[in-house]
Amino acid sequence: MKSSLIRDLARRYAAGELSLDEYRTQRRDLVDAITTGKHQLGYGEPALGSILRTRFLWLIAIPLVLTVTAGIVTSRWLGNSYAPQEQAHTSPATGPILVRKFIEANDWSDTSLEHFMHHWQALSAHEQRAARHSYLFPRLAAQLQEQIISQEAMIDLTPGTGKTTAHLARLQRVAATLGVNLGN
Protein backbone atom coordinates (compact mmCIF):
# COMPACT_ATOMS: atom_id res chain seq x y z
CA MET A 1 0.00 0.00 0.00
CA LYS A 2 1.27 3.43 -0.83
CA SER A 3 0.99 6.52 1.29
CA SER A 4 -1.09 8.12 -1.48
CA LEU A 5 -4.03 5.84 -0.54
CA ILE A 6 -4.27 7.55 2.85
CA ARG A 7 -4.12 10.96 1.22
CA ASP A 8 -6.69 9.90 -1.35
CA LEU A 9 -9.06 8.92 1.45
CA ALA A 10 -8.60 12.31 3.13
CA ARG A 11 -9.15 14.15 -0.17
CA ARG A 12 -12.36 12.22 -0.88
CA TYR A 13 -13.67 13.09 2.59
CA ALA A 14 -12.73 16.78 2.10
CA ALA A 15 -14.48 16.84 -1.28
CA GLY A 16 -17.65 15.52 0.30
CA GLU A 17 -17.58 12.16 -1.45
CA LEU A 18 -17.52 10.33 1.91
CA SER A 19 -19.52 10.99 5.03
CA LEU A 20 -17.74 11.28 8.35
CA ASP A 21 -18.80 7.75 9.32
CA GLU A 22 -17.60 6.28 5.94
CA TYR A 23 -14.31 8.14 6.28
CA ARG A 24 -13.72 6.86 9.81
CA THR A 25 -14.61 3.28 8.82
CA GLN A 26 -12.30 3.22 5.78
CA ARG A 27 -9.51 4.92 7.73
CA ARG A 28 -9.84 2.37 10.55
CA ASP A 29 -9.72 -0.47 7.99
CA LEU A 30 -6.54 1.01 6.47
CA VAL A 31 -4.87 1.41 9.85
CA ASP A 32 -5.83 -2.14 10.85
CA ALA A 33 -4.50 -3.52 7.53
CA ILE A 34 -1.20 -1.70 8.05
CA THR A 35 -0.79 -2.79 11.66
CA THR A 36 -1.62 -6.44 10.94
CA GLY A 37 0.82 -6.52 8.01
CA LYS A 38 -1.78 -7.09 5.29
CA HIS A 39 -0.58 -3.88 3.58
CA GLN A 40 2.96 -2.57 3.58
CA LEU A 41 3.71 1.11 3.32
CA GLY A 42 5.93 1.99 0.42
CA TYR A 43 6.21 5.69 1.13
CA GLY A 44 9.48 7.55 1.22
CA GLU A 45 11.26 5.88 -1.69
CA PRO A 46 9.66 7.71 -4.60
CA ALA A 47 9.54 10.96 -2.69
CA LEU A 48 13.15 10.60 -1.58
CA GLY A 49 14.29 9.89 -5.14
CA SER A 50 12.42 12.93 -6.38
CA ILE A 51 13.91 15.13 -3.66
CA LEU A 52 17.42 13.85 -4.33
CA ARG A 53 16.98 14.40 -8.07
CA THR A 54 15.77 17.95 -7.48
CA ARG A 55 18.65 18.70 -5.09
CA PHE A 56 21.14 17.27 -7.57
CA LEU A 57 19.80 19.54 -10.32
CA TRP A 58 20.08 22.54 -8.03
CA LEU A 59 23.63 21.54 -7.11
CA ILE A 60 24.50 21.60 -10.80
CA ALA A 61 22.45 24.65 -11.80
CA ILE A 62 23.65 27.03 -9.10
CA PRO A 63 27.41 26.66 -9.77
CA LEU A 64 26.75 26.85 -13.51
CA VAL A 65 24.85 30.12 -13.18
CA LEU A 66 27.49 31.51 -10.82
CA THR A 67 30.29 30.55 -13.22
CA VAL A 68 28.60 32.17 -16.21
CA THR A 69 27.83 35.30 -14.19
CA ALA A 70 31.40 35.49 -12.90
CA GLY A 71 32.71 35.14 -16.45
CA ILE A 72 30.53 37.95 -17.74
CA VAL A 73 31.42 40.23 -14.84
CA THR A 74 35.13 39.48 -15.21
CA SER A 75 35.00 40.03 -18.94
CA ARG A 76 33.32 43.39 -18.57
CA TRP A 77 35.64 44.36 -15.74
CA LEU A 78 38.63 43.62 -17.96
CA GLY A 79 37.04 45.52 -20.81
CA ASN A 80 36.72 42.50 -23.07
CA SER A 81 32.97 42.51 -23.42
CA TYR A 82 31.71 40.99 -26.62
CA ALA A 83 30.60 43.56 -29.10
CA PRO A 84 30.34 42.54 -32.71
CA GLN A 85 32.80 44.60 -34.68
CA GLU A 86 31.83 45.77 -38.07
CA GLN A 87 34.26 44.66 -40.69
CA ALA A 88 34.77 46.64 -43.81
CA HIS A 89 33.61 44.75 -46.85
CA THR A 90 36.49 46.14 -48.87
CA SER A 91 39.24 44.11 -47.20
CA PRO A 92 39.47 41.09 -44.93
CA ALA A 93 40.94 41.55 -41.46
CA THR A 94 44.26 39.84 -42.19
CA GLY A 95 46.47 38.82 -45.05
CA PRO A 96 46.40 35.07 -44.26
CA ILE A 97 42.59 35.16 -44.35
CA LEU A 98 42.66 36.88 -47.74
CA VAL A 99 44.98 34.18 -49.09
CA ARG A 100 42.84 31.38 -47.65
CA LYS A 101 39.62 32.79 -49.09
CA PHE A 102 41.17 33.23 -52.53
CA ILE A 103 42.49 29.66 -52.55
CA GLU A 104 39.15 28.28 -51.35
CA ALA A 105 37.29 30.19 -54.07
CA ASN A 106 39.62 28.75 -56.75
CA ASP A 107 38.48 31.45 -59.16
CA TRP A 108 41.24 32.68 -61.48
CA SER A 109 39.08 34.96 -63.61
CA ASP A 110 40.14 38.54 -64.32
CA THR A 111 37.41 39.85 -62.00
CA SER A 112 38.51 37.61 -59.14
CA LEU A 113 42.17 38.55 -59.63
CA GLU A 114 41.30 42.27 -59.62
CA HIS A 115 39.26 41.82 -56.47
CA PHE A 116 42.12 39.93 -54.79
CA MET A 117 44.68 42.56 -55.79
CA HIS A 118 42.44 45.38 -54.56
CA HIS A 119 42.25 43.72 -51.13
CA TRP A 120 45.97 42.87 -51.14
CA GLN A 121 46.96 46.45 -51.78
CA ALA A 122 44.63 47.61 -48.98
CA LEU A 123 46.57 45.48 -46.48
CA SER A 124 49.30 46.98 -44.36
CA ALA A 125 52.90 45.93 -45.03
CA HIS A 126 52.77 43.88 -41.81
CA GLU A 127 49.67 41.99 -42.98
CA GLN A 128 51.20 41.36 -46.40
CA ARG A 129 54.30 39.88 -44.69
CA ALA A 130 52.04 37.74 -42.49
CA ALA A 131 50.25 36.49 -45.60
CA ARG A 132 53.54 35.65 -47.32
CA HIS A 133 54.61 33.67 -44.23
CA SER A 134 51.29 31.85 -43.87
CA TYR A 135 51.16 28.13 -44.51
CA LEU A 136 48.84 28.63 -47.52
CA PHE A 137 50.99 31.16 -49.40
CA PRO A 138 53.22 28.49 -51.03
CA ARG A 139 50.04 26.83 -52.31
CA LEU A 140 48.85 30.16 -53.73
CA ALA A 141 52.25 30.68 -55.40
CA ALA A 142 52.20 27.17 -56.89
CA GLN A 143 48.66 27.58 -58.22
CA LEU A 144 49.55 30.98 -59.67
CA GLN A 145 52.54 29.44 -61.46
CA GLU A 146 50.31 26.68 -62.83
CA GLN A 147 47.85 29.27 -64.14
CA ILE A 148 50.65 31.19 -65.86
CA ILE A 149 52.05 28.02 -67.44
CA SER A 150 48.55 27.08 -68.60
CA GLN A 151 47.97 30.53 -70.16
CA GLU A 152 51.35 30.41 -71.91
CA ALA A 153 50.41 27.02 -73.37
CA MET A 154 47.08 28.45 -74.55
CA ILE A 155 48.89 31.31 -76.29
CA ASP A 156 51.24 28.85 -77.98
CA LEU A 157 48.27 26.81 -79.23
CA THR A 158 46.20 29.77 -80.36
CA PRO A 159 48.53 32.69 -81.18
CA GLY A 160 47.07 36.14 -81.61
CA THR A 161 44.29 35.79 -79.02
CA GLY A 162 44.22 39.11 -77.21
CA LYS A 163 42.05 37.95 -74.33
CA THR A 164 44.39 35.09 -73.46
CA THR A 165 47.41 37.39 -73.67
CA ALA A 166 45.73 39.99 -71.45
CA HIS A 167 44.87 37.34 -68.85
CA LEU A 168 48.49 36.12 -68.90
CA ALA A 169 49.71 39.66 -68.36
CA ARG A 170 47.32 40.07 -65.41
CA LEU A 171 48.54 36.79 -63.84
CA GLN A 172 52.15 37.92 -64.25
CA ARG A 173 51.35 41.29 -62.59
CA VAL A 174 49.77 39.43 -59.65
CA ALA A 175 52.88 37.24 -59.35
CA ALA A 176 55.15 40.29 -59.42
CA THR A 177 53.04 42.12 -56.81
CA LEU A 178 53.00 39.10 -54.50
CA GLY A 179 56.72 38.52 -55.00
CA VAL A 180 56.25 35.06 -56.50
CA ASN A 181 59.35 33.91 -58.38
CA LEU A 182 58.24 32.50 -61.72
CA GLY A 183 61.59 30.87 -62.42
CA ASN A 184 61.65 31.88 -66.10
Residue frames as qw, qx, qy, qz and C-alpha x, y, z in Angstrom:
[[0.000, 0.889, 0.458, 0.000, 0.00, 0.00, 0.00],
 [0.423, 0.339, -0.006, 0.840, 1.27, 3.43, -0.83],
 [0.146, -0.369, -0.440, 0.806, 0.99, 6.52, 1.29],
 [0.182, -0.016, -0.330, -0.926, -1.09, 8.12, -1.48],
 [0.373, -0.410, -0.796, -0.244, -4.03, 5.84, -0.54],
 [0.308, -0.531, -0.556, 0.560, -4.27, 7.55, 2.85],
 [0.030, -0.296, 0.068, 0.952, -4.12, 10.96, 1.22],
 [0.224, -0.177, -0.681, -0.674, -6.69, 9.90, -1.35],
 [0.331, -0.529, -0.775, 0.098, -9.06, 8.92, 1.45],
 [0.206, -0.524, -0.315, 0.764, -8.60, 12.31, 3.13],
 [0.049, 0.130, -0.369, -0.919, -9.15, 14.15, -0.17],
 [0.267, -0.347, -0.788, -0.432, -12.36, 12.22, -0.88],
 [0.296, -0.603, -0.646, 0.361, -13.67, 13.09, 2.59],
 [0.140, -0.441, -0.061, 0.884, -12.73, 16.78, 2.10],
 [0.128, 0.000, -0.555, -0.822, -14.48, 16.84, -1.28],
 [0.587, 0.043, 0.296, -0.752, -17.65, 15.52, 0.30],
 [0.611, 0.182, -0.679, -0.364, -17.58, 12.16, -1.45],
 [0.528, -0.157, -0.803, 0.227, -17.52, 10.33, 1.91],
 [0.494, -0.772, -0.150, -0.371, -19.52, 10.99, 5.03],
 [0.185, -0.701, 0.580, -0.372, -17.74, 11.28, 8.35],
 [0.834, -0.213, 0.455, -0.228, -18.80, 7.75, 9.32],
 [0.905, 0.416, 0.018, 0.083, -17.60, 6.28, 5.94],
 [0.315, 0.784, -0.430, 0.320, -14.31, 8.14, 6.28],
 [0.434, -0.587, 0.590, -0.345, -13.72, 6.86, 9.81],
 [0.934, 0.009, 0.327, -0.143, -14.61, 3.28, 8.82],
 [0.809, 0.548, -0.103, 0.188, -12.30, 3.22, 5.78],
 [0.103, 0.783, -0.495, 0.361, -9.51, 4.92, 7.73],
 [0.670, -0.438, 0.529, -0.281, -9.84, 2.37, 10.55],
 [0.959, 0.219, 0.182, -0.006, -9.72, -0.47, 7.99],
 [0.568, 0.715, -0.293, 0.284, -6.54, 1.01, 6.47],
 [0.197, -0.709, 0.561, -0.379, -4.87, 1.41, 9.85],
 [0.844, -0.217, 0.440, -0.215, -5.83, -2.14, 10.85],
 [0.901, 0.422, 0.008, 0.094, -4.50, -3.52, 7.53],
 [0.335, 0.762, -0.434, 0.345, -1.20, -1.70, 8.05],
 [0.388, -0.601, 0.580, -0.389, -0.79, -2.79, 11.66],
 [0.899, -0.068, 0.399, -0.164, -1.62, -6.44, 10.94],
 [0.334, -0.423, 0.697, 0.473, 0.82, -6.52, 8.01],
 [0.619, 0.503, 0.603, 0.016, -1.78, -7.09, 5.29],
 [0.435, 0.862, 0.092, 0.243, -0.58, -3.88, 3.58],
 [0.663, -0.292, -0.014, 0.689, 2.96, -2.57, 3.58],
 [0.095, 0.948, 0.060, -0.297, 3.71, 1.11, 3.32],
 [0.751, 0.237, 0.246, 0.565, 5.93, 1.99, 0.42],
 [0.066, 0.990, 0.083, 0.088, 6.21, 5.69, 1.13],
 [0.464, -0.767, 0.302, 0.323, 9.48, 7.55, 1.22],
 [0.650, -0.075, 0.556, 0.513, 11.26, 5.88, -1.69],
 [0.411, 0.634, 0.450, 0.476, 9.66, 7.71, -4.60],
 [0.127, -0.983, -0.117, -0.062, 9.54, 10.96, -2.69],
 [0.583, -0.646, 0.300, 0.392, 13.15, 10.60, -1.58],
 [0.622, 0.149, 0.511, 0.574, 14.29, 9.89, -5.14],
 [0.217, 0.832, 0.363, 0.359, 12.42, 12.93, -6.38],
 [0.331, -0.937, 0.040, 0.105, 13.91, 15.13, -3.66],
 [0.652, -0.406, 0.409, 0.493, 17.42, 13.85, -4.33],
 [0.533, 0.436, 0.494, 0.531, 16.98, 14.40, -8.07],
 [0.031, 0.947, 0.229, 0.221, 15.77, 17.95, -7.48],
 [0.480, -0.820, 0.191, 0.248, 18.65, 18.70, -5.09],
 [0.694, -0.088, 0.462, 0.545, 21.14, 17.27, -7.57],
 [0.389, 0.683, 0.399, 0.472, 19.80, 19.54, -10.32],
 [0.188, -0.978, -0.046, -0.072, 20.08, 22.54, -8.03],
 [0.654, -0.574, 0.313, 0.381, 23.63, 21.54, -7.11],
 [0.595, 0.186, 0.482, 0.615, 24.50, 21.60, -10.80],
 [0.199, 0.814, 0.400, 0.371, 22.45, 24.65, -11.80],
 [0.320, -0.935, -0.051, 0.143, 23.65, 27.03, -9.10],
 [0.552, -0.484, 0.370, 0.569, 27.41, 26.66, -9.77],
 [0.486, 0.370, 0.558, 0.562, 26.75, 26.85, -13.51],
 [0.040, 0.917, 0.324, 0.228, 24.85, 30.12, -13.18],
 [0.446, -0.842, 0.106, 0.285, 27.49, 31.51, -10.82],
 [0.628, -0.177, 0.462, 0.601, 30.29, 30.55, -13.22],
 [0.359, 0.595, 0.492, 0.524, 28.60, 32.17, -16.21],
 [0.158, -0.965, -0.198, -0.072, 27.83, 35.30, -14.19],
 [0.561, -0.668, 0.235, 0.429, 31.40, 35.49, -12.90],
 [0.593, 0.112, 0.495, 0.625, 32.71, 35.14, -16.45],
 [0.194, 0.795, 0.401, 0.413, 30.53, 37.95, -17.74],
 [0.337, -0.937, -0.045, 0.083, 31.42, 40.23, -14.84],
 [0.641, -0.443, 0.344, 0.524, 35.13, 39.48, -15.21],
 [0.523, 0.370, 0.495, 0.587, 35.00, 40.03, -18.94],
 [0.047, 0.903, 0.283, 0.319, 33.32, 43.39, -18.57],
 [0.509, -0.825, 0.071, 0.236, 35.64, 44.36, -15.74],
 [0.619, -0.262, 0.437, 0.597, 38.63, 43.62, -17.96],
 [0.257, 0.647, -0.156, -0.701, 37.04, 45.52, -20.81],
 [0.048, -0.178, 0.882, 0.434, 36.72, 42.50, -23.07],
 [0.554, 0.365, 0.560, -0.497, 32.97, 42.51, -23.42],
 [0.407, 0.216, 0.765, 0.450, 31.71, 40.99, -26.62],
 [0.342, 0.711, 0.149, -0.596, 30.60, 43.56, -29.10],
 [0.748, 0.386, 0.455, 0.292, 30.34, 42.54, -32.71],
 [0.185, -0.590, 0.259, 0.742, 32.80, 44.60, -34.68],
 [0.665, 0.694, 0.166, -0.220, 31.83, 45.77, -38.07],
 [0.589, -0.224, 0.526, 0.571, 34.26, 44.66, -40.69],
 [0.297, 0.617, -0.249, -0.685, 34.77, 46.64, -43.81],
 [0.861, 0.326, 0.381, -0.087, 33.61, 44.75, -46.85],
 [0.476, 0.828, -0.287, -0.077, 36.49, 46.14, -48.87],
 [0.416, 0.519, -0.722, 0.191, 39.24, 44.11, -47.20],
 [0.828, -0.331, -0.451, 0.021, 39.47, 41.09, -44.93],
 [0.527, -0.845, 0.091, -0.017, 40.94, 41.55, -41.46],
 [0.512, -0.605, 0.539, 0.284, 44.26, 39.84, -42.19],
 [0.320, 0.580, -0.619, -0.422, 46.47, 38.82, -45.05],
 [0.102, -0.127, 0.986, 0.016, 46.40, 35.07, -44.26],
 [0.461, 0.437, 0.654, -0.411, 42.59, 35.16, -44.35],
 [0.459, 0.681, -0.171, -0.544, 42.66, 36.88, -47.74],
 [0.162, 0.435, -0.846, -0.262, 44.98, 34.18, -49.09],
 [0.260, 0.091, 0.941, -0.199, 42.84, 31.38, -47.65],
 [0.506, 0.556, 0.419, -0.509, 39.62, 32.79, -49.09],
 [0.409, 0.644, -0.413, -0.497, 41.17, 33.23, -52.53],
 [0.053, 0.281, -0.950, -0.124, 42.49, 29.66, -52.55],
 [0.348, 0.256, 0.834, -0.342, 39.15, 28.28, -51.35],
 [0.516, 0.616, 0.133, -0.580, 37.29, 30.19, -54.07],
 [0.559, -0.055, 0.705, 0.434, 39.62, 28.75, -56.75],
 [0.441, 0.824, 0.356, -0.022, 38.48, 31.45, -59.16],
 [0.526, -0.285, 0.293, 0.746, 41.24, 32.68, -61.48],
 [0.340, 0.762, 0.459, 0.304, 39.08, 34.96, -63.61],
 [0.314, 0.422, -0.035, 0.849, 40.14, 38.54, -64.32],
 [0.415, -0.696, -0.138, -0.569, 37.41, 39.85, -62.00],
 [0.848, -0.496, -0.169, 0.081, 38.51, 37.61, -59.14],
 [0.710, 0.060, -0.108, 0.693, 42.17, 38.55, -59.63],
 [0.065, 0.577, 0.028, 0.813, 41.30, 42.27, -59.62],
 [0.632, -0.671, -0.156, -0.355, 39.26, 41.82, -56.47],
 [0.875, -0.299, -0.160, 0.346, 42.12, 39.93, -54.79],
 [0.540, 0.248, -0.060, 0.802, 44.68, 42.56, -55.79],
 [0.198, -0.704, -0.100, -0.675, 42.44, 45.38, -54.56],
 [0.763, -0.627, -0.097, -0.126, 42.25, 43.72, -51.13],
 [0.842, -0.061, -0.111, 0.524, 45.97, 42.87, -51.14],
 [0.347, 0.443, -0.037, 0.826, 46.96, 46.45, -51.78],
 [0.415, -0.725, -0.096, -0.542, 44.63, 47.61, -48.98],
 [0.859, -0.405, -0.240, 0.200, 46.57, 45.48, -46.48],
 [0.249, -0.910, 0.327, 0.051, 49.30, 46.98, -44.36],
 [0.435, 0.604, -0.667, 0.042, 52.90, 45.93, -45.03],
 [0.302, -0.324, 0.809, -0.387, 52.77, 43.88, -41.81],
 [0.777, 0.199, 0.432, -0.413, 49.67, 41.99, -42.98],
 [0.722, 0.590, -0.309, -0.187, 51.20, 41.36, -46.40],
 [0.151, 0.533, -0.810, 0.192, 54.30, 39.88, -44.69],
 [0.534, -0.108, 0.712, -0.442, 52.04, 37.74, -42.49],
 [0.835, 0.397, 0.113, -0.365, 50.25, 36.49, -45.60],
 [0.557, 0.624, -0.547, -0.040, 53.54, 35.65, -47.32],
 [0.023, 0.393, -0.859, 0.329, 54.61, 33.67, -44.23],
 [0.759, -0.052, 0.327, -0.560, 51.29, 31.85, -43.87],
 [0.511, -0.136, 0.843, 0.097, 51.16, 28.13, -44.51],
 [0.620, 0.570, 0.534, -0.073, 48.84, 28.63, -47.52],
 [0.179, 0.848, -0.228, -0.443, 50.99, 31.16, -49.40],
 [0.200, -0.363, 0.822, 0.391, 53.22, 28.49, -51.03],
 [0.412, 0.395, 0.821, 0.034, 50.04, 26.83, -52.31],
 [0.307, 0.864, 0.211, -0.338, 48.85, 30.16, -53.73],
 [0.018, -0.719, 0.525, 0.455, 52.25, 30.68, -55.40],
 [0.325, -0.086, 0.902, 0.269, 52.20, 27.17, -56.89],
 [0.409, 0.610, 0.674, -0.079, 48.66, 27.58, -58.22],
 [0.194, 0.883, -0.047, -0.425, 49.55, 30.98, -59.67],
 [0.135, -0.512, 0.727, 0.437, 52.54, 29.44, -61.46],
 [0.388, 0.225, 0.884, 0.131, 50.31, 26.68, -62.83],
 [0.354, 0.796, 0.413, -0.266, 47.85, 29.27, -64.14],
 [0.082, 0.808, -0.352, -0.466, 50.65, 31.19, -65.86],
 [0.249, -0.249, 0.871, 0.342, 52.05, 28.02, -67.44],
 [0.406, 0.477, 0.778, -0.041, 48.55, 27.08, -68.60],
 [0.296, 0.871, 0.158, -0.359, 47.97, 30.53, -70.16],
 [0.056, -0.651, 0.597, 0.466, 51.35, 30.41, -71.91],
 [0.336, 0.042, 0.913, 0.227, 50.41, 27.02, -73.37],
 [0.390, 0.700, 0.565, -0.196, 47.08, 28.45, -74.55],
 [0.170, 0.855, -0.181, -0.456, 48.89, 31.31, -76.29],
 [0.185, -0.407, 0.802, 0.397, 51.24, 28.85, -77.98],
 [0.366, 0.300, 0.877, 0.087, 48.27, 26.81, -79.23],
 [0.242, 0.805, 0.518, 0.158, 46.20, 29.77, -80.36],
 [0.404, -0.172, 0.012, 0.898, 48.53, 32.69, -81.18],
 [0.015, -0.267, -0.310, -0.912, 47.07, 36.14, -81.61],
 [0.396, -0.660, -0.618, -0.158, 44.29, 35.79, -79.02],
 [0.051, 0.584, -0.209, 0.783, 44.22, 39.11, -77.21],
 [0.687, -0.573, -0.018, -0.447, 42.05, 37.95, -74.33],
 [0.945, -0.176, -0.174, 0.213, 44.39, 35.09, -73.46],
 [0.549, 0.354, -0.212, 0.727, 47.41, 37.39, -73.67],
 [0.229, -0.640, 0.102, -0.726, 45.73, 39.99, -71.45],
 [0.846, -0.482, -0.074, -0.213, 44.87, 37.34, -68.85],
 [0.859, 0.042, -0.213, 0.464, 48.49, 36.12, -68.90],
 [0.255, 0.516, -0.192, 0.795, 49.71, 39.66, -68.36],
 [0.538, -0.631, 0.038, -0.558, 47.32, 40.07, -65.41],
 [0.943, -0.293, -0.142, 0.070, 48.54, 36.79, -63.84],
 [0.698, 0.235, -0.209, 0.644, 52.15, 37.92, -64.25],
 [0.066, -0.629, 0.143, -0.762, 51.35, 41.29, -62.59],
 [0.775, -0.548, -0.034, -0.312, 49.77, 39.43, -59.65],
 [0.918, -0.072, -0.174, 0.348, 52.88, 37.24, -59.35],
 [0.431, 0.437, -0.192, 0.765, 55.15, 40.29, -59.42],
 [0.347, -0.656, 0.071, -0.667, 53.04, 42.12, -56.81],
 [0.877, -0.451, -0.018, -0.166, 53.00, 39.10, -54.50],
 [0.137, -0.748, 0.650, -0.001, 56.72, 38.52, -55.00],
 [0.915, 0.027, 0.399, -0.059, 56.25, 35.06, -56.50],
 [0.117, -0.565, 0.676, 0.459, 59.35, 33.91, -58.38],
 [0.826, 0.401, 0.033, -0.396, 58.24, 32.50, -61.72],
 [0.683, -0.319, 0.607, 0.252, 61.59, 30.87, -62.42],
 [0.715, 0.682, 0.153, -0.009, 61.65, 31.88, -66.10]]
